[in-house]
Amino acid sequence: MEEKLNLTAGWDKTFAKSDKVEHSKVTFHNRYGITLAADMYKPKNVSGKLPAIAVSGPFGAVKEQASGLYAQIMAERGFLTIAFDPSFTGESGGQPRYMASPDINTEDFQAAVDFLSVQETVDPDKIGIIGICGWGGMAINAAAIDTRIKAAVASTMYDMTRVNAKGYFDSEDSEQSRYEKRCALNAQRTEDYRNGSYALGGGVVDPLPEDAPFFVKDYYDYYKTERGYHPRSLNSNNGWNVTGCISFMNQPILKYSNEIRSAVLIIHGEKAHSCYFSRDAYADMIKDSKYTDNKELMIIPGAVHTDLYDRTDVIPFDKITEFFNKYMK
């Protein structure tokens, strides 16, 4: 039985509503019994069964931000799409709030495929997924386990297991660093249990320090300004729970990426601080793999991390459309 969710009726996105698609709110559940909220976008004046795409991300964002923009634009291009809030975030269910899980959040993508597979307006043999930022890694992980996914796109990807275990640019990749982090996180668990609530880690820093590194400024420019701020976005407000990502530290999500038989397109900005995640993920995906012909890495010259959140002049929608049309024939 699905949870009763409180869904916003009005248009509250960070992007303008398209007159080329029909928009509606839908819900579906994952195999852990969590009900997920999604925006469905359907191209107008079409009939028959459509190819479908499920979209989620970035990590700490909501469906009213980048994922909704991707979903709406892909619907304009002939796909039935849903942009969903992952478990424990946004309008989706799940308690406690603001937790993340490499397993449950991969399952969220699979649950979206469950939902799309049984829609009368969807061709179940033509389902793909798009993951943005931290959900790019989840999308690859979902493609590795779910054979119903015919094509997956990872855009401006983060490997959340790697960054939690090793720090940015692998700068904390040592047993001692991980031990210290484990000590701090487990001390926080004791404190949270004693208090009966979970301490929040804080979203994107605000006000922005003058000496903030570029990638922090990049996030601020999106999450803390009119460009991308949303009241339900974790990154725009008080962030994840401090212990929200603890399980990412010892559960690498890309372990079997080189066994993915379906098509995968990884897209990243050349100037993004996070570009190494995509370059390494692609290299690992094709290493010792028998299934390389349908794998591709696309680097966007001059683009930074958040350019692939909402810059429609930078996001290669023509390429993404061509990719899905080719591999969801």
C-alpha positions in Angstrom: 0.0 0.0 0.0 1.4 3.3 -1.0 2.0 6.2 1.4 -0.2 9.2 1.1 2.0 12.0 -0.2 1.4 15.8 -0.1 2.0 16.8 -3.7 2.1 20.4 -4.8 -0.7 21.2 -7.3 0.8 24.3 -8.9 3.8 24.8 -11.2 6.8 25.4 -8.9 9.7 24.5 -11.1 12.9 26.5 -11.7 12.2 26.5 -15.4 9.4 27.7 -17.6 6.5 25.3 -18.5 6.5 24.1 -22.0 3.4 24.3 -24.2 4.5 21.3 -26.2 4.0 18.7 -23.4 1.3 17.6 -21.0 2.4 17.7 -17.3 0.9 15.7 -14.4 1.9 14.4 -11.0 2.3 10.6 -10.5 3.4 8.3 -7.7 4.9 4.8 -7.6 6.5 2.6 -4.9 9.9 0.8 -4.7 10.4 -2.7 -3.3 11.1 -1.3 0.1 7.6 0.1 0.3 8.6 3.8 -0.1 6.3 5.9 -2.3 8.1 8.1 -4.8 6.7 11.3 -6.3 7.3 12.2 -9.9 6.4 14.7 -12.5 5.3 13.1 -15.8 5.9 14.8 -19.1 4.1 13.5 -22.2 4.4 15.0 -25.7 1.2 16.5 -27.0 -0.7 15.1 -30.0 0.9 11.7 -30.0 -0.7 8.2 -29.9 0.5 4.7 -29.5 3.1 3.4 -27.2 6.0 5.7 -26.6 9.7 5.2 -25.6 10.1 6.3 -22.0 12.9 7.8 -19.8 13.2 8.2 -16.0 15.3 11.1 -14.8 16.7 11.9 -11.3 19.5 14.0 -9.8 21.5 16.0 -9.0 22.5 14.6 -5.5 20.6 16.8 -3.0 18.4 18.4 -5.7 14.7 17.9 -6.4 12.6 17.1 -9.5 11.7 20.8 -9.8 15.3 21.6 -10.7 17.6 20.0 -13.3 15.9 16.6 -13.6 12.6 18.2 -14.4 14.2 20.3 -17.1 15.8 17.3 -18.7 12.5 15.4 -18.5 10.5 18.2 -20.1 12.9 18.7 -22.9 13.1 15.0 -23.7 9.3 14.9 -23.7 9.3 17.7 -26.3 11.5 15.3 -28.4 9.0 12.5 -28.4 9.6 10.5 -25.1 7.3 10.0 -22.2 9.3 11.0 -19.2 9.2 11.2 -15.5 11.5 13.2 -13.2 11.3 11.7 -9.6 12.4 12.7 -6.2 14.6 9.9 -4.6 13.5 8.2 -1.4 13.7 10.4 1.7 13.8 13.7 -0.2 11.6 16.2 -1.9 7.9 15.2 -2.2 8.8 11.5 -2.0 8.2 9.3 1.1 10.5 7.5 3.4 11.5 8.1 7.0 13.7 9.5 8.4 14.2 12.3 6.0 17.4 13.3 4.2 19.1 10.0 4.1 20.8 8.4 1.1 21.6 4.8 0.3 23.6 3.3 -2.6 21.1 0.4 -2.6 17.8 2.2 -2.0 18.6 5.0 -4.4 19.6 2.5 -7.2 16.3 0.7 -6.4 14.5 4.0 -6.9 15.6 4.0 -10.6 14.5 0.3 -10.9 11.1 1.2 -9.3 10.7 4.0 -11.9 11.3 1.3 -14.6 8.7 -0.9 -12.9 6.2 2.0 -13.1 7.0 2.9 -16.7 6.9 -0.7 -17.8 3.1 -1.1 -17.0 1.9 2.2 -18.4 -0.5 1.7 -21.3 1.2 4.6 -23.2 4.7 3.2 -22.8 6.6 0.6 -24.9 8.2 -1.6 -22.1 11.0 -2.6 -24.5 12.0 1.0 -24.9 12.9 2.4 -21.5 15.9 4.4 -20.6 17.2 6.4 -17.7 19.1 9.7 -17.1 21.1 10.3 -13.9 22.6 13.7 -13.2 25.5 14.4 -10.8 25.4 11.8 -8.0 22.5 10.1 -9.7 24.7 9.6 -12.7 26.6 7.0 -10.7 23.3 5.5 -9.5 22.1 5.3 -13.1 25.2 3.3 -14.1 24.7 1.0 -11.1 21.0 0.6 -12.1 22.0 -0.2 -15.7 24.4 -2.9 -14.3 21.6 -4.7 -12.5 18.5 -4.0 -14.5 18.3 -5.6 -17.9 15.1 -3.8 -18.7 17.1 -0.5 -19.1 18.0 -0.3 -22.8 20.0 2.9 -22.5 21.4 5.0 -19.7 22.8 8.5 -19.7 25.0 9.8 -16.9 25.4 13.6 -17.0 28.1 15.5 -15.0 28.5 12.4 -12.9 29.6 11.9 -9.4 30.6 8.5 -8.0 29.2 9.1 -4.5 30.9 6.0 -3.1 34.3 7.2 -4.2 34.0 10.7 -3.0 32.7 9.6 0.4 35.5 7.0 0.9 38.4 8.9 -0.7 37.4 12.6 -0.6 37.5 15.0 -3.4 40.3 14.2 -6.0 41.1 11.2 -3.8 42.8 13.5 -1.3 41.7 11.4 1.7 42.4 8.0 0.2 44.1 6.4 3.2 43.1 4.0 5.9 43.8 6.6 8.5 41.6 9.2 6.9 38.8 6.8 6.5 39.2 5.7 10.1 38.9 9.3 11.4 35.9 9.8 9.2 34.2 6.7 10.5 35.0 7.7 14.1 33.3 11.1 13.6 30.3 9.7 11.8 29.7 7.0 14.4 30.1 9.5 17.3 27.4 11.6 15.5 25.2 8.5 15.3 25.4 8.2 19.1 24.6 11.9 19.5 21.6 11.7 17.1 20.2 8.6 19.0 20.6 10.4 22.3 18.8 13.5 20.9 16.1 11.6 19.1 16.7 13.5 15.9 19.3 13.7 13.1 21.7 16.6 12.8 21.8 18.3 9.4 25.0 18.8 7.6 24.2 22.1 6.0 23.6 22.7 2.3 25.7 24.8 0.0 27.6 27.4 2.1 25.9 30.8 2.4 27.1 33.5 2.5 29.8 32.5 0.1 33.3 33.0 1.5 35.6 35.2 -0.7 38.2 32.4 -0.7 35.8 29.6 -1.6 37.1 27.2 -4.2 35.7 27.4 -7.7 33.5 24.3 -7.4 31.8 25.8 -4.3 31.1 29.0 -6.2 29.7 26.9 -9.0 27.3 25.2 -6.7 26.3 28.5 -5.1 25.6 30.1 -8.4 23.0 27.3 -9.1 21.5 26.3 -5.7 21.5 29.7 -3.9 20.4 32.0 -6.6 17.2 32.5 -8.7 18.8 30.3 -11.3 18.2 27.1 -9.4 17.0 27.7 -5.8 14.1 25.6 -4.6 12.6 25.4 -1.1 12.6 21.6 -1.1 16.1 21.2 -2.4 18.5 19.9 0.3 21.5 21.7 -1.3 19.6 25.0 -1.5 18.8 24.8 2.2 20.0 22.8 5.2 21.5 19.7 3.4 21.6 16.0 4.1 21.8 14.5 7.6 25.4 14.4 8.8 25.2 10.6 8.8 23.1 10.5 5.6 25.9 9.1 3.4 27.7 6.8 5.8 26.9 3.6 3.9 28.6 5.0 0.8 32.0 4.6 2.4 32.3 0.9 1.9 29.8 0.0 -0.9 31.3 0.9 -4.3 28.5 1.2 -6.8 30.4 0.8 -10.1 31.9 -2.6 -9.4 30.3 -4.4 -12.3 30.0 -1.6 -14.8 32.1 -3.5 -17.3 29.4 -6.1 -17.4 26.7 -3.7 -18.7 25.5 -5.0 -22.0 23.1 -2.1 -22.7 24.1 1.3 -24.0 25.7 3.9 -21.8 26.5 7.5 -22.6 28.6 9.5 -20.1 28.6 13.3 -20.5 30.8 15.7 -18.6 32.1 19.3 -18.9 35.8 19.6 -19.6 36.3 22.3 -16.9 34.2 20.6 -14.3 36.0 19.8 -11.0 34.2 16.5 -11.2 35.3 15.4 -14.7 37.7 12.8 -13.3 34.7 10.8 -12.1 33.4 10.4 -15.6 36.7 9.8 -17.3 37.6 7.0 -14.7 34.1 5.5 -14.8 34.2 5.2 -18.6 37.7 3.7 -18.5 36.6 1.1 -15.9 33.4 0.4 -17.9 35.3 -0.6 -21.0 38.2 -2.3 -19.3 38.1 -6.1 -20.0 34.6 -5.6 -21.3 33.0 -7.5 -24.2 30.4 -4.8 -24.6 32.2 -1.6 -25.6 30.6 -0.8 -29.0 27.6 0.9 -27.3 29.6 2.8 -24.7 30.6 6.5 -25.1 32.2 9.3 -23.2 31.4 12.8 -24.4 33.4 15.7 -23.0 31.9 19.2 -23.5 34.7 21.8 -24.2 34.8 24.6 -21.7 31.8 23.5 -19.6 31.8 23.4 -15.8 29.9 21.1 -13.5 26.6 23.0 -13.2 26.5 24.0 -16.9 25.0 20.5 -17.4 22.3 21.2 -14.8 20.4 23.8 -16.8 22.4 25.4 -19.6 20.3 24.3 -22.6 22.9 25.9 -24.9 25.5 23.5 -23.4 23.6 20.3 -22.6 23.9 18.2 -25.7 20.2 17.3 -26.1 20.6 16.5 -29.8 23.2 13.9 -28.9 21.1 12.5 -26.0 18.1 12.2 -28.3 20.1 10.5 -31.0 21.5 8.1 -28.4 18.1 7.1 -27.0 16.6 6.8 -30.5 19.4 4.5 -31.7 19.5 2.2 -28.7 15.8 2.0 -27.9 14.7 1.0 -31.5 
